[in-house]
Amino acid sequence: MIRKFLTFAATATLAAGSLAFVAAPVQAAAPTIYTQCTLGNYPFNSGKLTKNNLKKATAISCKDLDDLSALKGATQMTDLLLFGEKKLKVAGTSHLKKLPVKGLHIYSPVSDSKYAFASDFPKLTTLRTGPTKVSSLSNIAKLKNLSMLVLSTSKELSFSTMGSKKKLETVIFDGLSSKAHLNSLAALPKLVSLYIPWAPGQSLTPLKSSKSLGYVAVHRYTKKQLKKGQSYKPANPSSKTYGALQPGSSIGWTLPTKTSTPMTSNGTGLAWYRASKASTMGRITIAQTLTYEAYTAGKMNFHAPVVAAKSAKAGATIKAVANKKNASSSGWNGSISSCSYQWQRNTKDISGAKAMSYKVTAADKGKVLRLKTTCNPVLEMKQLYGFTSNTKYSGAVKASS
């Protein structure tokens, strides 16, 4: 999926799925956990969250939820995923201290860059802090059972306060502007895996002092914004250093087939060349990845749901299904945060017809029906590439008596 260089393979929680899985909870005038949350880890939701299944839910995903206090009823919850565009106010988390939450995965901005609320989840083994840059590790250091930390920070934070955390095995710097304090990271007693962005002139030598580190991943990244029709080709892709560059693209772009082919924008989206190499530094394996990326901002590309029927009689139900092309290797699905659906009669919205299926009525006789689908990009795609919402339509269905 497209989150490749930011979270690396270890944190690909927003893996690609079919369009059917990305419909967000229906927005309500007064958002509650039952309108904003679903069962399972987004986008692989396993059903609607209800008062009846709240107590037994083990994994819950919530979008744009301001107050988490109502989740205290989820007494079996071990994984909580929070996403959306609104800044999470982290209100009501003190009520969650008794919950067995081991994984807290945040993909939305938060109101507290020091993450004081982390202490309200004392059993955490995995913490992803989201796009808000962490300004201090003092509160996170209080988590006694933390084994994986994914964070974005613009400061070279010292991990000395984490030195006593003998369970911290993996640290992932999420974000190309993040900085890593290598000396203090090397001092962590049980650190096994480290993922860091490439920093010009930075030497990995301080990591050699680590007694536990076995794997370090470093990513070097070049990004180019294009206008529609404009092309970009890396000036000097170093095959001798990194090996052959592998091309990739998102839906809406022409996939470059080899390094001699430039990446050409034919609409909003993303294309890239990527190559990796592995080396060793003592007993530490160093994996380095080089990425050249080109993108065009604008309305995001996706394939509209398919409606097979060309005509339908009153009383019949028309069904739309997710377009299989959205499940391609391009990974575009992981960039969709939510989709909404609206059936139309002669291009006019039909009141209440907001599902992927529609039962034809007598009022539709002689009219043309179609499904309008609007999809929105995840916050990361908005921030990094300027992608915006887009609307597409299914094929026409003629209603008869």
LINJO-V648504 format. One record per residue. N is the residue number from 1. D_CENTER is the distance of its C-alpha to the mean C-alpha in Angstrom with 1 decimal. Layout:
N&D_CENTER / N&D_CENTER
This chain:
1&9.0 / 2&8.5 / 3&6.6 / 4&10.1 / 5&12.0 / 6&9.8 / 7&9.0 / 8&11.5 / 9&12.1 / 10&12.7 / 11&9.3 / 12&7.4 / 13&6.6 / 14&4.2 / 15&7.3 / 16&9.2 / 17&11.6 / 18&14.4 / 19&14.5 / 20&16.4 / 21&13.6 / 22&11.5 / 23&14.4 / 24&13.8 / 25&16.7 / 26&19.7 / 27&20.2 / 28&23.5 / 29&25.9 / 30&25.6 / 31&22.2 / 32&22.6 / 33&20.6 / 34&21.8 / 35&20.5 / 36&17.1 / 37&16.3 / 38&16.2 / 39&17.1 / 40&14.8 / 41&11.3 / 42&9.0 / 43&8.9 / 44&12.0 / 45&14.0 / 46&17.7 / 47&19.4 / 48&20.4 / 49&21.0 / 50&24.7 / 51&27.5 / 52&28.8 / 53&25.9 / 54&24.4 / 55&26.7 / 56&25.8 / 57&22.0 / 58&20.5 / 59&16.7 / 60&15.6 / 61&12.5 / 62&13.4 / 63&12.4 / 64&14.5 / 65&17.0 / 66&19.6 / 67&21.8 / 68&20.7 / 69&24.4 / 70&24.7 / 71&22.5 / 72&25.4 / 73&26.7 / 74&24.0 / 75&26.3 / 76&24.8 / 77&21.1 / 78&19.8 / 79&16.0 / 80&14.5 / 81&10.8 / 82&10.8 / 83&8.5 / 84&10.0 / 85&12.0 / 86&15.1 / 87&16.0 / 88&16.2 / 89&20.0 / 90&19.9 / 91&23.1 / 92&24.8 / 93&23.1 / 94&26.6 / 95&27.3 / 96&24.7 / 97&26.4 / 98&28.1 / 99&25.0 / 100&24.1 / 101&20.5 / 102&19.6 / 103&15.8 / 104&14.3 / 105&10.5 / 106&9.9 / 107&7.0 / 108&9.9 / 109&13.0 / 110&15.9 / 111&19.6 / 112&20.8 / 113&20.0 / 114&22.3 / 115&20.5 / 116&23.8 / 117&22.3 / 118&21.0 / 119&24.7 / 120&24.2 / 121&22.3 / 122&25.0 / 123&24.0 / 124&20.6 / 125&20.1 / 126&16.4 / 127&15.0 / 128&11.7 / 129&12.8 / 130&10.0 / 131&10.8 / 132&14.4 / 133&16.6 / 134&18.6 / 135&22.3 / 136&23.9 / 137&23.6 / 138&26.6 / 139&25.0 / 140&22.4 / 141&25.4 / 142&27.0 / 143&24.6 / 144&27.1 / 145&25.0 / 146&21.9 / 147&21.2 / 148&17.7 / 149&16.4 / 150&13.3 / 151&14.2 / 152&14.3 / 153&17.9 / 154&20.4 / 155&23.3 / 156&24.8 / 157&24.7 / 158&27.2 / 159&26.3 / 160&29.9 / 161&29.2 / 162&27.1 / 163&30.0 / 164&31.2 / 165&28.0 / 166&29.2 / 167&26.2 / 168&23.5 / 169&22.8 / 170&19.5 / 171&18.3 / 172&15.2 / 173&15.2 / 174&11.8 / 175&12.7 / 176&15.5 / 177&17.9 / 178&17.9 / 179&21.3 / 180&22.5 / 181&25.9 / 182&27.0 / 183&30.3 / 184&29.1 / 185&26.2 / 186&29.0 / 187&30.9 / 188&28.5 / 189&30.6 / 190&28.1 / 191&25.3 / 192&24.6 / 193&21.4 / 194&20.3 / 195&17.5 / 196&18.4 / 197&18.2 / 198&21.5 / 199&24.0 / 200&27.2 / 201&30.2 / 202&28.5 / 203&30.3 / 204&28.9 / 205&32.4 / 206&31.9 / 207&29.7 / 208&32.8 / 209&34.2 / 210&31.5 / 211&33.2 / 212&30.1 / 213&27.5 / 214&27.2 / 215&24.1 / 216&22.6 / 217&19.9 / 218&20.3 / 219&18.4 / 220&20.4 / 221&18.8 / 222&20.6 / 223&19.1 / 224&21.3 / 225&21.1 / 226&23.3 / 227&25.1 / 228&25.5 / 229&28.0 / 230&27.7 / 231&27.2 / 232&26.1 / 233&27.3 / 234&26.9 / 235&30.3 / 236&30.9 / 237&28.4 / 238&30.0 / 239&30.4 / 240&32.9 / 241&30.5 / 242&27.2 / 243&28.5 / 244&27.6 / 245&24.6 / 246&22.4 / 247&21.2 / 248&18.1 / 249&17.0 / 250&14.9 / 251&16.7 / 252&19.5 / 253&20.5 / 254&23.2 / 255&22.3 / 256&24.4 / 257&26.5 / 258&27.9 / 259&28.0 / 260&31.0 / 261&29.0 / 262&27.4 / 263&24.0 / 264&25.1 / 265&23.3 / 266&24.2 / 267&21.8 / 268&18.5 / 269&16.0 / 270&15.5 / 271&17.6 / 272&18.2 / 273&20.7 / 274&19.9 / 275&22.4 / 276&22.7 / 277&25.6 / 278&26.6 / 279&29.5 / 280&31.0 / 281&32.1 / 282&34.6 / 283&32.9 / 284&29.4 / 285&27.3 / 286&25.7 / 287&22.9 / 288&22.5 / 289&20.2 / 290&21.1 / 291&18.9 / 292&20.4 / 293&18.1 / 294&19.3 / 295&17.7 / 296&19.1 / 297&18.0 / 298&18.8 / 299&18.1 / 300&15.2 / 301&16.5 / 302&16.3 / 303&19.1 / 304&20.7 / 305&21.6 / 306&25.0 / 307&28.2 / 308&30.9 / 309&33.8 / 310&36.0 / 311&38.2 / 312&38.5 / 313&41.3 / 314&41.3 / 315&40.1 / 316&37.8 / 317&34.0 / 318&31.8 / 319&28.5 / 320&25.4 / 321&23.1 / 322&19.7 / 323&20.4 / 324&20.2 / 325&19.5 / 326&15.9 / 327&15.5 / 328&16.7 / 329&15.7 / 330&14.3 / 331&10.8 / 332&10.7 / 333&9.6 / 334&5.9 / 335&6.5 / 336&8.5 / 337&8.1 / 338&11.8 / 339&15.0 / 340&18.6 / 341&21.8 / 342&25.3 / 343&28.5 / 344&31.1 / 345&34.8 / 346&36.3 / 347&33.2 / 348&33.6 / 349&31.1 / 350&32.5 / 351&32.3 / 352&30.2 / 353&29.0 / 354&25.3 / 355&24.4 / 356&24.0 / 357&27.6 / 358&30.7 / 359&34.3 / 360&36.8 / 361&39.5 / 362&43.0 / 363&41.8 / 364&39.8 / 365&42.9 / 366&43.3 / 367&40.0 / 368&36.9 / 369&33.7 / 370&30.1 / 371&26.6 / 372&24.5 / 373&20.7 / 374&18.6 / 375&14.8 / 376&12.6 / 377&9.7 / 378&6.7 / 379&8.3 / 380&7.3 / 381&8.8 / 382&11.6 / 383&12.4 / 384&12.4 / 385&13.9 / 386&15.4 / 387&14.0 / 388&15.5 / 389&16.0 / 390&18.3 / 391&20.8 / 392&22.4 / 393&25.3 / 394&26.6 / 395&30.0 / 396&33.1 / 397&34.8 / 398&38.5 / 399&39.7 / 400&43.3 / 401&45.7
